[in-house]
Structures are given as structure tokens and as C-alpha cells.
Amino acid sequence: MSLDTNAILERLKAQAPALRLELQSGAGDLAIKAEPHDLAELMKLCKSDPELKFECLASQTASHYPKTETTGEHFKLYYHLLSHSLKHQLVVVIEALGSAPEVDSVVSVWNAANWLERETWDLLGVSFKGHPDLRRIMNPEDWEGHPLRKDYVIPTQYQDIDNKPSEIAESFKLS
């Protein structure tokens, strides 16, 4: 029995009324937005509930939103869940505030989260509490910073290797 996002939200609210969940739309898709402190409980429920049965964490990623005049710096984390057996899917969005965000790891729910969370930490600097091995996965261990943050400054040199932008790269800069 395939469920749409609205039905999944209603099921989650019925099973765990204490969770603060809301429907969120964007780019033509529906998602469920949850609070960071509810993440671990929500994900365990998504996997274990027999009417939801999300066996697969297909992807987990994040976006960085720098501080503006109207908002503080924050990150949005996106979890794409699949139920192969029930043929439905879900996107869960978590908003983590500040320049050093930390959310619970979901490695204990899906082993696939191990490398996905490491990648998000390495490239964006989001830390995952309870992760068994949170270390760099894309960049060298001695790399400084997190390259997918909007405020990241690309180093011009790394271990005596010149990394200055080429003329071609410079021509693509926005004026």
C-alpha cells in the first residue's frame, strides 16, 4: 500500500504526537519538516512502523544558508527515504541553526548513513552526535574548512601545490 506524503505525515503524527512535524513544499515536492531534537526518534519510527517501513536511506545531504540581514546562519539537512516493499518515498527536512550545527546520527537506524554523514560533515561541517567514525571522507585529513559552505574561501596553495584559479575559471566569476 503506497502512501503519499500527507498520509505519511498523518501516520507519523498518530504514532508519535509529541514530534513536531509539518508539511513543507518546495520545488514541486512535498517533504516533512522536523525539529533536530526529534530526528533520531522520527527516523526509528519511519523504519520500524509496519505501515511506513522505510527500509532504505537513499541519500542524505545538506545546504548551507549564510547569515543575512533577516536570518541567522543555518543548514538544511535532507533525508531521502524509500520503502521498496510498500512503494512509497519521503523527504525529511531538518533545519540546524548556527555555524557549528550538530544533529543526531542515524547510523544506528541505517548503516548507509555512515558514509553519507561523513560526507556532509566533511563538505559542510555539520556534526553528527553518536556517529561511530566521523572523519573526512572526500578531503585529506589535514584539509582546513568545509568546501561546500557558501563562505568557504578556496585555498591558493595546498602542500606546496599551486591552486590559483586559471584564466578560464576567472572568466566564469559573477560580476
C-alpha positions in Angstrom: 0.0 0.0 0.0 1.7 3.1 -1.2 1.2 6.3 0.8 1.6 9.9 -0.3 3.4 12.5 1.9 0.2 13.7 3.5 -0.8 10.2 4.6 2.7 9.5 5.9 2.6 12.7 7.9 -0.8 11.8 9.4 0.5 8.3 10.3 3.6 9.8 12.0 1.5 12.3 14.0 -0.8 9.5 15.1 2.1 7.2 16.2 4.2 10.0 17.9 2.1 13.0 18.7 4.9 14.6 20.6 7.0 15.0 17.5 6.8 18.5 16.0 6.2 17.7 12.3 4.9 19.9 9.5 4.3 19.6 5.8 6.7 21.6 3.7 6.6 22.2 -0.1 9.3 23.3 -2.4 10.4 22.7 -6.0 7.2 20.8 -6.6 7.9 18.2 -4.0 6.4 17.7 -0.6 8.5 17.0 2.5 8.1 16.6 6.2 10.0 19.2 8.3 11.0 18.1 11.8 12.9 19.6 14.7 16.6 18.5 15.1 16.0 17.0 18.6 13.2 14.8 17.1 15.4 13.3 14.3 16.5 10.1 15.9 13.0 9.2 17.2 11.4 10.1 13.8 13.8 8.0 11.8 13.4 5.0 14.0 9.7 5.3 13.6 9.9 5.7 9.9 11.9 2.4 9.6 10.0 0.3 12.2 6.4 1.3 11.7 4.8 -1.5 9.6 2.7 0.9 7.6 5.7 3.1 6.7 8.5 0.5 6.5 11.3 2.8 5.1 14.0 0.2 4.7 16.3 2.4 2.8 18.0 5.7 3.4 18.7 6.6 -0.3 20.6 9.8 0.4 21.3 12.4 3.0 22.7 15.8 2.2 22.6 19.4 3.3 22.6 23.0 2.2 24.3 26.0 3.8 22.5 29.3 4.3 24.8 32.1 5.4 23.7 34.8 7.8 21.7 37.6 6.2 20.1 40.8 7.5 16.9 38.8 8.2 18.1 35.3 9.1 20.9 33.7 11.1 23.3 31.2 9.6 21.7 27.8 9.3 21.8 24.5 7.5 19.0 22.4 6.0 19.5 18.6 6.1 17.6 16.4 3.6 17.0 12.7 4.2 15.5 10.8 1.3 13.8 7.6 2.5 12.4 4.7 0.4 10.1 1.8 1.1 10.8 -0.7 -1.6 8.2 -3.1 -0.2 5.4 -0.6 0.2 6.4 1.5 -2.8 6.5 5.0 -1.3 9.1 7.6 -0.5 9.6 10.5 1.8 11.9 13.5 2.2 12.6 14.7 5.7 14.0 18.2 6.2 15.8 19.3 9.4 16.9 22.8 10.0 20.0 23.2 12.1 21.0 26.6 13.4 24.4 28.3 13.8 27.8 28.0 12.2 28.7 24.7 14.0 25.4 22.7 13.8 25.1 19.3 15.4 22.3 16.7 14.9 21.9 13.1 16.0 23.4 10.5 13.8 21.1 7.9 12.2 23.8 5.3 11.6 22.1 3.1 14.2 18.9 3.1 12.1 20.5 2.7 8.6 24.2 1.7 8.1 24.2 3.7 4.8 24.2 6.9 7.0 27.8 6.2 8.0 29.4 7.5 4.8 26.6 10.0 4.0 27.0 11.7 7.3 30.8 11.7 6.9 30.4 13.4 3.5 28.1 16.0 5.0 30.5 16.7 7.8 33.5 16.9 5.5 32.0 19.2 2.9 29.6 21.3 5.1 30.8 21.0 8.7 27.6 19.5 10.1 28.5 17.3 13.1 26.5 14.1 13.9 26.3 13.1 17.6 26.8 9.5 18.1 28.5 8.8 14.8 30.9 5.9 15.1 33.7 7.3 12.9 33.1 11.0 12.0 36.2 11.9 9.9 36.9 13.3 6.5 35.9 11.1 3.5 36.3 13.4 0.5 39.2 15.7 1.5 42.6 14.9 3.0 42.6 14.7 6.8 44.6 17.9 7.1 42.3 19.9 4.9 41.0 23.1 6.5 37.4 24.2 6.3 34.4 22.8 4.6 34.3 23.4 0.8 30.5 23.4 0.2 29.8 26.3 2.6 28.9 29.5 0.9 31.5 31.4 2.8 34.3 29.0 2.0 37.5 30.5 0.6 39.4 28.2 -1.8 43.0 28.0 -0.7 45.5 29.2 -3.3 48.0 26.6 -2.2 47.9 23.1 -0.6 51.1 21.3 0.4 53.3 23.3 -2.0 50.8 22.7 -4.8 49.7 25.8 -6.6 45.9 26.1 -6.6 45.3 29.5 -8.0 42.3 29.8 -10.3 43.1 29.7 -14.0 42.1 32.4 -16.5 39.2 30.2 -17.6 37.9 29.8 -14.1 38.2 33.6 -13.5 36.1 34.3 -16.6 33.2 32.4 -15.0 33.1 34.7 -11.9 29.9 36.7 -11.5 30.4 40.5 -11.8 
